Amino acid sequence: MKRALIFFLIIILSGSICMAQRPTQTVRGVVIDAETRETLPGANIVVDGLSMGTSTDIDGEFSLESIPVGRYNVRVSFMGYEPVVMPELLVGSGREVVLEVEMKTSFSDLDEVVIEAPIQKDRPINSMASVSARTFSVEEARRYAGALDDPARMAGNFA
């Protein structure tokens, strides 16, 4: 009687231990450019609903291990490319999921860059020289007869 009771307890406990383990699977794949078919190293892959994610290696390949069986949204992002969302990806216990993610380049319009000089060309740089200072452009240095494209010669000709 004792043997039957011990055998029955062992079967019940081993069954509960087996039921406590949740089946998991691996999701792996490669991230490539849609136009050039080049791999994208450093792309980020995140599984929504889980705190799991990874990035691609130098060959553009990734692997997410121990993902519980179910349906998940997988997000793939990379700088300079439009993010890709793979909705309702089925992760089953029978075989691992192999993905090939194609990403398209994204273009963004930028505003123009305006560069303004804070100095005024008609005023001398030295604030102390208010009476005898004169500014002249490169064009004036070329036109002046004795200058020979040399501002020092042109300045020497002035009184």
Salt bridges, closest charged atoms under 4 A:
ASP48 OD2 - ARG75 NE 2.72
GLU96 OE2 - ARG28 NE 2.30
GLU100 OE2 - ARG37 NH2 3.00
GLU102 OE2 - ARG37 NH1 2.46
GLU140 OE2 - ARG134 NH2 3.06
ASP149 OD1 - ARG142 NE 3.86
